[in-house]
Amino acid sequence: MDNTKDKEASLASMGNHVYFKEETWDADKIEELSGIYYRVLQLIGENPDREGLLKTPERVAKALTFMTKGYSQDPCQIINSAKFKEEYKQMVIVKDIDLYSMCEHHMLPFFGKAHVAYIPNGYITGLSKIARVVEAFSRRLQVQERLTTQIRNCLQDCLNPVGVAVVIEAQHMCMQIRGVQKQNSVTTTSAFTGIFMKELNTREEFVHLIGSKLH
């Protein structure tokens, strides 16, 4: 794949400081996507050659590439990059993980929070890696139900813990700005393995903790 660096520099609004942004893109992919979005603008009745839209096809192409970068990431590899032997046997929870994804039916965003817990079985992983797993799976075209089980399965397969629990709460733009147009609806999904499936008290403790404001 031929990656090229897209570099932008501009003067800051105050003083003589220079703002420098460096991003890496697949130039061929961006060019092809830009051509498609140029045509999309024409089809909806816009003039893609007017001043405000001159760089819009390229910007949208780069935005879409960023929002779907999870296809190039291996979530299990993320877990294994910080996997440590540890005899801790109590619940580990990372809650309120910000989540942004795209509905595969309309390619509109859905966003919310993920709450992830596991009970170690000889191995733990870095706390940031759990958030990165959520990110890797969410940066793909998704449905919330599958996203929830993918996160659960990844932790179960890569860490082999006593159990995993995942709850996602999200708002879907495909329900809010089109179709039924219900702006205040929230969708909650959950997925469990191991002790969270078998022991009601353990599951209830998880649900209680993700709902508590201990911090």
N, C-alpha and C positions, 0 to 999 in steps of 0.2 A: 504494500500500500504506500502510495506516495504522499507523505505528510509534509505540508508546508506550513510555515509560521505566518500567521496574520498579525501584523504589528500595527498598533495605532498609538499615536502620540499627539497630545493637544495641550495648549496652555490652560492652566487652571484659571478659574474665573477671578481669583484674587492673587495678586503678586505675580512673580515670574516663575513659579513652580511649574514643572512639566508633569502632566499625568501620562503615564506609560502603561499600556495594557498589552500583554502578549498572550495570544491564544494559538493553539495548534489544531489544525483542521485537515481533513482529507480534501485537498483542493478540487479533485475531480468530482467527488461526491457533492460538494457545495455548489460547484458550477452547474451540475445536472439538476439538483434540487431547485436552484435559483431559477433556472429556465422553466421548470414546472410551475413554480409560484408566480412567475411573470405571467404565464398563461392563465393561471387561476384569477389573477387580478383583472385580466381582460374579460374573462367569462362572467365575472360578477358585475361588470359594467364600469369598472374603473379604468383610468389611464395610467399604466405603470410607468410612463415616461414623464409624468408631472413631478415637480421638484420634491414634494413630500414623500413620494413613493420610489424614488430612483434606487435607493439601496434596500428597500423593503424586501424584495425577494431573497436577497443574500442574507439579510438579518433573520428572516423567518427560517431559512435553511439552516443557519447556524443554531438558532434557538431549538429547532426540532432535533438536530443532532445532539445538542446538550441534553434535552429532555428524554432522549432515548439511549443515553450512553451506557445504560445498564446491560445492553446486549453484549458489550465487549468486556464485561466484568464477570469474574468467577467468584460467586459468594462463598463457596466452601474454601477456596484459596484465601479469601480474606480472613475467615475464621482461623485457618491453620497458620497464618502468618504471625499470630500471637496466641498460641496454644501452650498452656503451661500446666505442669503437674501440680495439683493442689488437693489437699484433703478436706477442703471446705465442703460441707454437705447440706447447707441450708439454701434457701431460695435466693437467687440473684435476679433482681428486677431492674430493667432499664425502661422507664416509662416516659410518656410525653415526648416521644421521638417525632419531630416534625416530618411529615410525609407529603410528598407531592408526586402525583402520577397522572397518567392519561388514560381515560376510558377508551378501550379498544373499539367500542361500537360507534362513537361519534368523534373520537380524537379530541375530546374536551377534557380539561383538568378535573381531577378530584384530589382533595387535600384534607389533611386532618392529623391525627396522632396515632402512633403505634405504641403499644405497651407489650414488652417482651420479657418473659421470665424463664429461667431454667434452674434445675437442681443438679449440681455437678455430680459426676460419677468418676472422680479421679482427675478430671481436667477442667480447667476454666479457660476463658478467652478474654482478651482485652475488652473493656467495656465499650470503647469506641467502635470495635469491630461489629458489635451487634447493631449499632446505628448504621454502619456502613453496609451491612447485609440488607437492612431495610431499604437503604438508598439504592443498592444495586438492583433489587427486584422491582422497586417502584419506578425506576427510570426506564420503564419498558411500557408498551401498550398492555393494559391490564384490565382485569375485573377485580374488584375488591376481594371477592371470595377466594380466587386463586392466589392473589398476593398474600393473603393471610396464611394459607396452607404452605406456600413456597417458603416463607420465612420459618415457619414451624419445622418443616421437613429438613431445611438446611441445618438448623441447629441440632436437630436430632441425629441426622446422618453424620455430621462432622465432629460433634462432641460426644455422642452417645451418652447423654445425661440420663438421670433418673426420670426426668420428664421435662416437657417444654409447654409453655402457655403463651399464646399470642392473642391480643385483642386489638382491633383497628376500629377507630371511629372516624368517619370521613363525610365530607359534603361533596356532592357531585354536581358539577356545573351543567351536565346534560339534563339534570332534573330541575335546575334553578333558572337557567336562562332560555330554555327551549322546552318543548313538550308540555309536561304537566306544570312547570314553573312554580314549584314549591320551594321557596327560598330558605325555609327554616328546617328542612328535613335533614336528619343525620342518620347514616347507615352504620350499624355496628356488626362486626363479624368476629368470630372467635375460633380458635383451633387449639387442641390440646393433645399431648401424648403422655404415656406413662402414668406416673403417680397423679398427675392433674386430671386424668381420665378416671382413675380408680378410686381416689380418695377425695370425697366431697369436702372435707375440712381443708385440705391443701388448696383446692380450687377456690373455696370461699375466702381463704386467707389472701390469695392472689387478687381476687376481685376487690376485696376490702382495701388492700394496699394501693392498688392503682387508682382507687377513688379517694384516698386520703391525701391531705395536704400536709405531709410531714415536714416539708421544707418551708 
